[in-house]
């Protein structure tokens, strides 16, 4: 067979390449002139991601083009994931503003911090665009390894290192399981290209028949591996420690972007690759969703530390999003499942990074991260309290905030798929979650401030928080375009 | 008139005021009060114009506004009022103005934030009454929760945080299931007709199976029953009322409870006619329990505000009794009771507030003989006390009479029991009036000429008036009478109470076409 060389379509790779170039610029500048990074690092990271965001417009996504064999796909799904990852990346850089000025330990540079953050964004974009299992794995690991390092960034603090170690060990373990599952899939279908896997499976799987044990094993291994990545119960053990131990801006980032990567991987692997097994994995995800949302929301009630509470709340939100995936029916136009999850991730980025951002803002002012530290904030800093209240109410799902729309679309997807029990579970858990989110609001508004307060100016962090609060407040009302984009996934995955 | 988006203007003029206050960071308390007064006043005047332009002969929606919003989900910005919602809009704007004036002096801390919250609350409440899209309705419905909880929690009395959280969690839990109900309804209608819509009027045209109606009715019912509140979902109410500042109680009793009754009329009845008929007997039982329970609880209260709160439970029982009697008299009665309760109970909360401002206690034992040094106050109080107990010629009588008549026609025993409770209402209302306005003040020496006391005095027994000077160091005999601002809050409510009591015809004419259409939809035209 003569070797045929096909030139890759480089133009499809522009957005991730822009991010990669930004990383290189940061690292090169750090080697040459460190002071410049200190002054302009944040701006470079922001501009780089904004450019990547703008470059998304240069590609015709409706073509659903693939390149590098079928390893890299530029379809609607990839676009949505890239959009969410970049938005979350930009917001994370904004909430890092205070920390990177005053919190970094001697010897660790801003360039490393930003480069790792951007690496993780890049990895997430790759997962979204993955056409085969290998690229998917590479993206997932690029995203994860960078965050392991970021978690340990406060390297002299025991909790930071402990959280990072737990996160790393369990993450590596999960990757091993995931790879093992991938190997089984490859062995059974003879391909690592997702669309080919689906094609092969369609010929061997008959709906309604019990599954071949080997296939079932492969499915379970993949589900467990991906479950770790998104912190679904019972694979969540690393989450609270990692969230609490990491520097707060890292927690903000970690609560969103790796989750985007995890859900993108789940959608690529399960919805695109293992679609013929949807009967099995829909049931599996439904159960996981229920357990996850109940556990996360109930345990969050007992938390006194804000970061830990947000960690458990993140588990609860993972449950809601899993429920959205479990609403998968046919993958035809009108199936809202994956779209509702993508929109949820988009909304979640604003409100969750925002909530962690307020905690970072408090820390800049010499306060701790417990509920006591936030008491009476409304008397001290009315705007910060208002912003935090907006994030809390949005996470709770109060209309007309962004979180409500996200939850509404998931519920809608579930009801349309006939999974009423999960929809009821979501609203019951929302009522439970109201208890701990509301506690933050009541302590801010109904109590007198305690502790010493060091007034400092953190303009960039303030702007970032204001931006996220405004988006949480108003974006829901005009959520139509994002929703429409998110709903184009069937063209990409099916 | 039809082309002016008057409902949007009514709904959002308080919001404009709220935004002004938000942006005006260093507004003085005085400026904040005036901004709130202007914003709520504009809303009120517009609603008066709307009510005057309202065509009472038509049963359908008027002043409708429609904009596409999220068409692929069937969500649109749809507003409109009919004979059921139009009077409630008027009630809401009026009570908002009254709440602004009533808070003029009592609210002294964080004044700007207070009025901002109050205006936000007004927009939420108005939105609930004018929305014709279930999604929009739900958004407004939930928006109401936050400012109300804040008003209780920040500006309330001692146990305010507990009351605010309880209020919030209770009502949130109820309404979340309604959300599932809304989505289920949307999906069911889509499967039947292929149309994606959340338009209430269109959804009411669907035919739903009995099982579906049964469960969806329940999901909506819970949300509204907690809001009304019906027994046994009422436990948040006494706490919320007792802890809320006066204006908060006025809004809570005057408007928020009506949202529950309105929800039944707008959603449960027309959307689920079969389930309505199926559930009606059970709900009537709950209503009669609420009427009895509220009155009995009111009898034993020492706290004036709690007494009014429990009387609210009893009055709202008449509303649900009238609604689920499912006949013309019952429905008209329920509507009139809602309006009348809005005037009378709000006024009674203002009365409690006026006393509290002077005595800093709501313990009934602290008062006495106020008719002497507060004659205007006593006159107002007397009017509203009699209206509350259902004296003919005042608004309370018209509504309760009609509701009981409807109840009697549908369920004889319910009518009989409900009527008996009117005696209890007279008992607790007259008792409290006597206690506050007529009998001796604590510590006041008995009148030696009082023939009833002469035997007791002859035996050297202590005076029988409740309480002692030591418990309540503030002498009620020194209280000044109502000032002009307090009188200003009470006067319009007094006039409306008299007007609806003496000449309810214009109101009935306005609400009847809508109610008749509703009744025809529920009973299938047969009656």
Interface residues (C-beta under 8 A of the other chain):
Chain A: X382 X393 X398 X399 X400 X404 X408 X411 X412 X415 X416 X420 X423 X424 X427 X428 X430 X431 X434 X435 X438 X442 X445 X446 X479 X480 X483 X484 X487
Chain B: X69 X70 X72 X73 X113 X135 X138 X139 X142 X143 X145 X146 X150 X153 X154 X160 X161 X164 X165 X168 X169 X172 X173 X176 X177 X179 X180 X183 X184 X186 X187
